[in-house]
Amino acid sequence: CNRPELHTHINDDGIMRMRQVEAIEVPAGGVAELKPGGFHLMMIDLNEQLVEGGTVALTLLFEKAGEVALEVPVLAMGAMGDMAH
């Protein structure tokens, strides 16, 4: 992916809109959930087509924990609900 972006959804006079955010706060000892309709990762200008059942390698950068590498599963469009994209 040539341009990963963190996004969230906001309610703008009754219309849900996506907005890019610089960071997602993770409370100490807590979690932050990425999901449709909330915080999510938008992968723009992919280097290769995603294949359902495959994985995507991601590296998250945390302020205190540093880099964390992980493999994220590629799910079918409908697998995440109506707002998946």
C-alpha positions in Angstrom: 0.0 0.0 0.0 1.5 3.3 -1.0 -0.7 5.5 1.1 -2.2 4.1 4.4 -4.4 6.4 6.3 -6.1 6.2 9.6 -9.8 7.3 9.4 -12.8 7.6 11.7 -16.5 8.3 11.0 -18.2 11.5 12.3 -21.8 12.5 12.3 -22.1 15.8 10.4 -25.7 17.0 10.7 -27.1 13.5 10.5 -24.7 12.4 7.7 -21.9 10.0 8.5 -18.6 11.1 6.9 -15.2 9.6 7.0 -12.3 11.8 8.2 -8.6 11.2 8.3 -7.0 11.3 11.8 -3.3 11.6 12.6 -3.4 9.0 15.4 -5.7 6.7 17.4 -5.3 6.9 21.2 -4.9 3.6 23.0 -5.5 4.0 26.7 -2.8 2.6 29.0 -3.6 -1.1 29.5 -6.6 -0.7 27.3 -7.5 -1.3 23.7 -8.5 0.6 20.6 -10.8 -1.2 18.1 -10.6 -0.7 14.4 -13.9 -1.6 12.7 -16.4 -0.4 10.1 -18.3 2.7 11.2 -15.5 3.7 13.6 -11.7 3.9 13.5 -10.3 2.0 10.5 -7.3 1.8 8.3 -7.8 3.0 4.7 -5.3 1.4 2.3 -5.0 3.6 -0.8 -3.1 2.8 -3.9 -2.5 -0.9 -3.2 0.6 -2.5 -4.7 -1.3 -5.7 -5.4 -4.9 -7.0 -5.3 -6.2 -8.3 -2.0 -7.3 -11.9 -2.1 -10.0 -13.2 0.3 -8.5 -15.7 2.7 -5.0 -14.1 2.4 -3.3 -11.8 4.7 -1.7 -8.3 4.6 1.5 -7.5 6.5 1.1 -4.3 8.6 3.5 -2.5 10.9 1.9 -0.3 13.5 3.9 2.5 15.2 3.1 3.2 18.8 4.4 6.2 20.7 5.8 4.2 23.6 5.9 0.6 22.4 7.5 1.3 19.0 6.8 -0.8 15.9 4.6 -3.8 16.1 4.4 -6.1 13.0 1.3 -8.2 12.4 -0.6 -10.1 9.7 -4.2 -9.0 9.1 -6.6 -11.4 7.4 -8.4 -10.4 4.2 -12.1 -10.9 4.6 -15.0 -10.8 2.1 -16.6 -7.4 1.7 -19.8 -8.4 3.5 -17.9 -10.1 6.4 -17.5 -6.8 8.2 -21.1 -5.5 7.9 -22.8 -3.0 5.7 -20.1 -0.3 6.0 -17.1 -2.4 4.9 -15.1 -1.0 2.0 
